[in-house]
Structures are given as C-alpha cells and as structure tokens.
C-alpha cells in the first residue's frame, strides 16, 4: 500500500521539486546579476538592510511559488491520475472504460486516443471469444455426428439403405473436417507470410476462366447463369496463391445464389493495376454482416444452414493483402452482393 501511495505522489513531488529548482535557479541568477551590477557601479545599495530586503524578497518569492505549486499540483495532475486509473482497469481486463479530459489540448488528444484504443481492444476481445466459440462449434459438430452414426452402424438391425445413408453422412462430415483443417492450416501459413515468392507472369483472365470451368458442376446443379467479361491481362504473381482468391469468391457466390440465379464476373485493367468483380443476386447482407464478413469463422447465416466454415473470405482477404491489393464488398439485403478485388500490377 505504501509503495502504491508513493507511486501516486511521485509525479506531484517531482513537479514541486522542479518548480522549486527553477525558482531557486532564477533567484540565484538574479542575485548574481545584482551583485555584478553593484560591483560595476551600475546600481548601488547605500546600506546593508537594503541587500537583506532584496534577498529576503527573493526568498519569499521562492517560498510562495513552491507553496502555490504544491497546492495546485493535485488539481493539475488530476487528468493524469484519471488516465492512470483507467489504464489499471484496462490492464485488469475492463475494456469498456472511457476517459473524458477537457481543456488541455495534448491531454484531450491523449484521452481520445485512449478511448479509441479501448474500443479496439474491446472489439479484438469480442472477436477472440467469437473465434474460440465458432472454432469449437465447427470442429465439435462433425466429430459428434461421426461418433453418433458410427455407434448406430454397430447395431445389427439396420437395413442396407440405412447403413449406406449413415456411411455417406460419416464420409461427408469427415470431408468437412478435412477441409476445415486444410483451411485453418492455410490461413495460419498465410498470416505468418510476409513475402510472396515464386512470382511469374501469367494470363489472369485464363486462370479465372479455368476456375469457372472447374466449378461448373456446382453452378450448373443450381441452374445458375454465369456471365463473364474478362479483358486479356498479364499478371505477375504467384499463380497458385491467386487462384485461391477466385475459387473462394466463386464458391461463395454459388453458395448464396438462388436456384436459377445469375452471377456476373468482370476483369479489367485500372490505372496501374487490375480489378476483378463478382456479383450475385442472392439474399445479400445487412450492415452488421458486412462489417464482420472477413473475420475468421464468421458466418452471416447464424443457423449454419449453408455449407462452409467461415474461413474462405478471411483467407481471400489475407492473400489480397499479401499481394498489396484490396478487397471490398457492397451488398443490399435481398438484392445480392458484389465483391471487388483490386490488385497492383
């Protein structure tokens, strides 16, 4: 308790000592100058009491200035004490604390920065909890399903049709776990990657066409029409890495498109880069979903009725950032979504 009390007073004591030192130094300078001027004959004190009066006045000024500083230091340092207390709360895990300092420009700016920091920390903490919850859900659900149907298969009173159905479910859930593990490992790899290697020029438009053909069974099964407008563009980059972007974005558009829907895909050169856009006419997203759509394990469909694990768009965003590009989403509820990727070239 004594150590804490000393720490709280140390700044005030330092301020008082500083002011005291400044006043003493000022008085000494004034005294020396006065003596020097008297020695040179510029000024003169006819009697000794006048000297005593001068130095006595200087001593009184020192005492008065130091006393006023000590009296007012607590009020002057209140904003800093407020910030210190708020910092202790943040250190204890309370990210909802806010400070409101007015009147002093630098401290007011500091309080704004502090509040912004706590808001960011609160958001990060929320994302961390959501990540853990979603990660646990995505892994636990298929494992529980596989275990349950495996137990059912041990029973001897199952028909062949039921047995095949249960085996298909186990295979599907196993594949889901495999995809999830692959995406987690890929995202972890790219998050720790800073420099892209194995760059080479390649036809970006041809790569996108091949990706569309690769995904043909999926969009034809939903009777989706895919309109394509791709300009011929030579891009210098890591071909395998970039393909992950198109695969995930197209997979996402197919997933959320209605049966018999429409997907528009465009690629064009812009300024010193390229711009890719993919538009679907699905259910769209509200503002809240758009804010979090690139977060790991986030799924706008809270019922998890759509197949996926919430890692595809997080993976896309990281790859685009590694390439020095930018990804944006525009969406209106019940009117579809547009994902736009801009890459430097």
C-alpha positions as CSV (number, residue, x, y, z in Angstrom):
1,X,0.0,0.0,0.0
2,X,2.9,2.4,0.9
3,X,4.6,1.7,-2.5
4,X,1.3,2.4,-4.3
5,X,0.9,5.6,-2.4
6,X,4.5,6.7,-3.1
7,X,3.9,6.0,-6.8
8,X,0.8,8.1,-6.9
9,X,2.6,11.1,-5.2
10,X,5.9,10.8,-7.2
11,X,4.7,12.9,-10.1
12,X,3.3,15.7,-7.8
13,X,6.5,15.7,-5.8
14,X,8.6,15.8,-9.0
15,X,6.6,18.8,-10.2
16,X,7.0,20.7,-6.9
17,X,10.7,19.9,-6.9
18,X,11.1,21.1,-10.4
19,X,9.3,24.4,-9.8
20,X,11.3,24.8,-6.6
21,X,14.5,24.3,-8.5
22,X,13.5,26.7,-11.2
23,X,12.7,29.4,-8.7
24,X,16.0,28.9,-6.8
25,X,18.0,29.0,-10.0
26,X,16.1,32.1,-11.1
27,X,16.8,33.8,-7.7
28,X,20.5,32.9,-7.9
29,X,20.8,34.3,-11.3
30,X,19.0,37.5,-10.2
31,X,21.3,37.7,-7.2
32,X,24.5,37.2,-9.1
33,X,23.4,39.8,-11.7
34,X,22.5,42.2,-8.9
35,X,25.9,41.8,-7.2
36,X,27.7,42.1,-10.6
37,X,25.9,45.3,-11.4
38,X,26.6,46.7,-8.0
39,X,30.3,45.8,-8.4
40,X,30.4,47.6,-11.8
41,X,28.8,50.6,-10.2
42,X,25.6,50.4,-12.4
43,X,23.5,50.1,-9.2
44,X,24.3,50.6,-5.6
45,X,22.9,49.7,-2.2
46,X,23.7,52.5,0.3
47,X,23.0,50.4,3.3
48,X,23.2,46.7,4.2
49,X,19.5,46.4,5.1
50,X,18.5,47.0,1.5
51,X,20.5,44.0,0.5
52,X,18.8,41.9,3.2
53,X,15.4,43.2,1.9
54,X,16.3,42.2,-1.7
55,X,17.4,38.7,-0.9
56,X,14.6,38.3,1.6
57,X,12.1,39.2,-1.1
58,X,13.6,36.7,-3.4
59,X,13.4,34.0,-0.7
60,X,9.7,34.9,-0.1
61,X,9.0,34.5,-3.8
62,X,10.6,31.1,-3.8
63,X,8.6,30.0,-0.8
64,X,5.3,31.4,-2.2
65,X,5.8,29.9,-5.7
66,X,6.7,26.5,-4.2
67,X,3.7,26.6,-1.9
68,X,1.3,27.5,-4.7
69,X,2.7,24.8,-6.9
70,X,2.3,22.2,-4.1
71,X,-1.3,23.4,-3.5
72,X,-2.3,23.4,-7.2
73,X,-0.3,20.3,-8.4
74,X,-3.0,17.9,-7.3
75,X,-5.7,19.6,-9.4
76,X,-3.2,20.0,-12.3
77,X,-2.3,16.3,-12.2
78,X,-5.9,15.0,-11.8
79,X,-6.2,14.2,-15.6
80,X,-3.1,12.1,-15.5
81,X,-4.3,10.4,-12.4
82,X,-7.6,9.6,-14.2
83,X,-5.6,8.1,-17.1
84,X,-3.5,6.0,-14.7
85,X,-6.6,4.6,-13.0
86,X,-8.2,3.9,-16.4
87,X,-5.0,2.2,-17.5
88,X,-5.1,-0.1,-14.4
89,X,-8.7,-1.1,-15.3
90,X,-7.7,-1.9,-18.9
91,X,-4.8,-4.0,-17.5
92,X,-7.3,-5.9,-15.4
93,X,-9.4,-6.7,-18.5
94,X,-12.0,-4.0,-18.4
95,X,-12.1,-2.7,-22.0
96,X,-15.3,-0.6,-21.5
97,X,-13.6,2.1,-19.5
98,X,-13.6,5.6,-21.1
99,X,-11.9,8.9,-20.1
100,X,-13.1,12.4,-20.8
101,X,-10.5,15.1,-20.4
102,X,-11.3,18.6,-21.5
103,X,-9.4,21.9,-21.6
104,X,-5.8,20.8,-22.1
105,X,-5.1,20.2,-25.8
106,X,-2.5,17.4,-25.5
107,X,-4.3,15.6,-22.7
108,X,-7.6,15.8,-24.6
109,X,-6.0,14.3,-27.6
110,X,-4.5,11.6,-25.4
111,X,-7.9,10.8,-23.9
112,X,-9.4,10.4,-27.4
113,X,-6.5,8.1,-28.4
114,X,-7.0,6.1,-25.1
115,X,-10.8,5.7,-25.8
116,X,-10.1,4.6,-29.4
117,X,-7.6,2.1,-28.0
118,X,-10.1,0.6,-25.5
119,X,-12.7,0.4,-28.3
120,X,-10.3,-1.6,-30.5
121,X,-9.3,-3.8,-27.6
122,X,-12.9,-4.5,-26.8
123,X,-13.5,-5.4,-30.5
124,X,-10.5,-7.7,-30.5
125,X,-11.7,-9.4,-27.3
126,X,-15.1,-9.9,-28.8
127,X,-13.6,-11.4,-32.0
128,X,-11.3,-13.6,-29.9
129,X,-14.3,-15.0,-28.0
130,X,-16.3,-15.5,-31.2
131,X,-13.3,-17.2,-32.8
132,X,-13.0,-19.7,-29.9
133,X,-16.7,-20.4,-29.9
134,X,-17.0,-20.8,-33.6
135,X,-13.8,-22.8,-33.9
136,X,-15.1,-25.2,-31.2
137,X,-18.5,-25.4,-32.9
138,X,-17.1,-26.1,-36.3
139,X,-14.9,-28.9,-35.0
140,X,-17.2,-30.4,-32.5
141,X,-20.3,-30.7,-34.7
142,X,-18.8,-33.1,-37.3
143,X,-17.0,-35.1,-34.7
144,X,-20.2,-35.6,-32.7
145,X,-22.0,-36.5,-35.9
146,X,-19.4,-39.1,-36.9
147,X,-19.4,-40.7,-33.5
148,X,-23.1,-40.9,-33.3
149,X,-23.6,-42.5,-36.7
150,X,-20.6,-44.8,-36.1
151,X,-22.3,-46.1,-33.0
152,X,-25.5,-46.7,-35.0
153,X,-23.6,-48.7,-37.6
154,X,-22.6,-51.2,-34.8
155,X,-26.3,-52.2,-34.5
156,X,-27.3,-55.3,-36.4
157,X,-30.9,-54.4,-37.1
158,X,-30.1,-51.7,-39.7
159,X,-31.3,-52.1,-43.3
160,X,-28.7,-51.8,-46.1
161,X,-30.3,-48.4,-47.1
162,X,-29.9,-47.0,-43.6
163,X,-26.3,-48.3,-43.4
164,X,-25.4,-46.6,-46.7
165,X,-27.1,-43.4,-45.6
166,X,-25.1,-43.4,-42.3
167,X,-21.9,-44.1,-44.1
168,X,-22.5,-41.2,-46.5
169,X,-23.0,-38.9,-43.6
170,X,-19.8,-40.0,-42.0
171,X,-17.9,-39.5,-45.2
172,X,-19.4,-36.0,-45.7
173,X,-18.6,-35.0,-42.1
174,X,-15.0,-36.4,-42.5
175,X,-14.5,-34.4,-45.6
176,X,-15.9,-31.3,-43.8
177,X,-13.3,-31.8,-41.1
178,X,-10.5,-32.3,-43.7
179,X,-11.5,-29.1,-45.5
180,X,-11.7,-27.2,-42.2
181,X,-8.2,-28.4,-41.1
182,X,-6.8,-27.5,-44.5
183,X,-8.2,-24.0,-44.4
184,X,-7.0,-23.4,-40.8
185,X,-3.5,-24.5,-41.7
186,X,-3.5,-22.4,-44.9
187,X,-4.8,-19.3,-43.1
188,X,-2.2,-19.8,-40.4
189,X,0.5,-20.1,-43.0
190,X,-0.5,-17.0,-44.9
191,X,-1.0,-15.0,-41.7
192,X,2.7,-15.6,-40.9
193,X,3.8,-15.0,-44.5
194,X,5.2,-11.6,-45.4
195,X,6.8,-12.0,-48.7
196,X,5.4,-13.8,-51.7
197,X,7.8,-15.9,-53.7
198,X,7.7,-17.9,-57.0
199,X,6.2,-14.9,-58.9
200,X,5.8,-15.3,-62.6
201,X,3.8,-13.6,-65.4
202,X,0.6,-15.5,-66.4
203,X,-2.8,-14.8,-68.1
204,X,-5.1,-13.8,-65.2
205,X,-8.2,-13.9,-67.4
206,X,-7.4,-17.5,-68.5
207,X,-6.9,-18.5,-64.9
208,X,-10.3,-17.2,-63.9
209,X,-11.9,-19.0,-66.9
210,X,-10.3,-22.3,-65.8
211,X,-11.6,-21.6,-62.2
212,X,-15.2,-21.1,-63.6
213,X,-15.0,-24.4,-65.6
214,X,-13.6,-26.2,-62.5
215,X,-16.6,-25.1,-60.5
216,X,-19.1,-25.9,-63.4
217,X,-20.7,-28.9,-61.7
218,X,-21.7,-26.7,-58.7
219,X,-23.2,-23.8,-60.6
220,X,-24.9,-26.0,-63.2
221,X,-26.5,-28.1,-60.5
222,X,-28.2,-24.9,-59.2
223,X,-29.1,-23.8,-62.8
224,X,-27.1,-20.6,-62.3
225,X,-26.2,-18.5,-65.3
226,X,-22.6,-17.1,-65.3
227,X,-21.9,-14.0,-67.3
228,X,-18.3,-13.4,-68.0
229,X,-16.5,-10.3,-69.2
230,X,-12.7,-10.8,-68.9
231,X,-10.2,-8.5,-70.5
232,X,-6.9,-10.0,-71.5
233,X,-4.5,-9.3,-68.7
234,X,-1.0,-10.5,-67.9
235,X,-0.4,-10.5,-64.2
236,X,2.9,-11.1,-62.4
237,X,2.3,-13.1,-59.2
238,X,2.1,-16.5,-57.5
239,X,-0.4,-18.3,-59.7
240,X,-1.4,-21.0,-57.1
241,X,-1.9,-18.3,-54.4
242,X,-4.1,-16.1,-56.6
243,X,-6.3,-19.0,-57.7
244,X,-7.3,-19.4,-54.1
245,X,-9.0,-16.0,-54.3
246,X,-11.1,-16.8,-57.3
247,X,-12.0,-20.3,-56.0
248,X,-13.3,-18.9,-52.7
249,X,-15.1,-16.0,-54.2
250,X,-16.8,-18.0,-56.8
251,X,-17.7,-20.8,-54.3
252,X,-19.2,-18.1,-52.0
253,X,-21.3,-16.6,-54.9
254,X,-22.6,-20.0,-55.9
255,X,-23.4,-20.9,-52.3
256,X,-25.6,-17.9,-51.7
257,X,-27.2,-17.7,-55.2
258,X,-30.7,-18.8,-55.6
259,X,-31.6,-21.7,-57.9
260,X,-31.7,-20.3,-61.5
261,X,-29.8,-17.2,-60.3
262,X,-27.3,-15.0,-62.1
263,X,-23.6,-14.4,-61.4
264,X,-21.7,-11.6,-63.2
265,X,-17.9,-11.8,-63.3
266,X,-15.7,-9.0,-64.8
267,X,-12.0,-8.4,-65.0
268,X,-10.4,-5.1,-66.3
269,X,-7.3,-3.1,-66.1
270,X,-7.5,0.1,-64.0
271,X,-4.7,2.7,-63.6
272,X,-1.6,0.6,-62.7
273,X,-3.5,-2.5,-61.6
274,X,-6.4,-4.9,-62.2
275,X,-9.9,-5.0,-60.9
276,X,-12.0,-8.2,-60.5
277,X,-15.6,-8.1,-59.5
278,X,-18.1,-10.9,-58.9
279,X,-21.8,-10.2,-58.4
280,X,-24.6,-12.5,-57.3
281,X,-28.3,-11.9,-57.0
282,X,-28.7,-13.8,-53.7
283,X,-30.1,-12.7,-50.3
284,X,-27.5,-10.0,-49.7
285,X,-26.2,-8.9,-46.3
286,X,-27.1,-6.4,-43.7
287,X,-24.6,-3.8,-42.4
288,X,-23.6,-5.8,-39.4
289,X,-22.7,-8.8,-41.5
290,X,-20.7,-6.7,-44.0
291,X,-18.6,-5.4,-41.1
292,X,-17.6,-8.9,-39.9
293,X,-17.7,-10.8,-43.2
294,X,-13.9,-11.1,-43.4
295,X,-13.4,-12.3,-39.8
296,X,-12.3,-15.8,-39.2
297,X,-15.1,-18.3,-38.6
298,X,-17.7,-15.6,-39.0
299,X,-20.9,-16.7,-40.8
300,X,-23.7,-14.3,-41.6
301,X,-26.0,-17.3,-41.7
302,X,-26.2,-18.0,-37.9
303,X,-28.3,-21.1,-38.5
304,X,-25.2,-22.7,-40.3
305,X,-27.6,-24.0,-42.9
306,X,-25.2,-23.1,-45.7
307,X,-22.2,-25.4,-46.1
308,X,-19.0,-23.7,-45.1
309,X,-16.8,-22.8,-42.1
310,X,-16.3,-19.1,-42.3
311,X,-12.7,-19.2,-43.3
312,X,-12.9,-18.7,-47.1
313,X,-13.3,-14.9,-47.1
314,X,-10.7,-14.5,-44.3
315,X,-8.3,-16.5,-46.5
316,X,-9.1,-14.3,-49.5
317,X,-8.6,-11.1,-47.6
318,X,-5.2,-12.2,-46.3
319,X,-4.0,-13.3,-49.8
320,X,-5.1,-10.0,-51.3
321,X,-3.3,-8.0,-48.6
322,X,-0.1,-10.1,-49.2
323,X,-0.4,-9.1,-52.9
324,X,-0.7,-5.4,-51.9
325,X,-4.3,-5.3,-53.0
326,X,-7.7,-4.5,-51.5
327,X,-11.0,-6.3,-51.3
328,X,-14.3,-4.6,-50.8
329,X,-17.9,-5.7,-50.5
330,X,-21.1,-4.0,-51.4
331,X,-24.4,-5.6,-50.5
332,X,-28.0,-4.8,-50.1
333,X,-30.5,-7.0,-48.3
334,X,-32.5,-9.2,-50.8
335,X,-30.6,-7.7,-53.7
336,X,-27.3,-9.6,-53.8
337,X,-23.6,-8.8,-53.2
338,X,-20.6,-7.5,-55.1
339,X,-17.1,-8.4,-54.1
340,X,-14.4,-6.3,-55.8
341,X,-10.7,-7.2,-55.7
342,X,-8.1,-4.6,-56.8
343,X,-4.5,-5.8,-57.3
344,X,-1.5,-3.8,-58.3
345,X,0.3,-5.0,-61.4
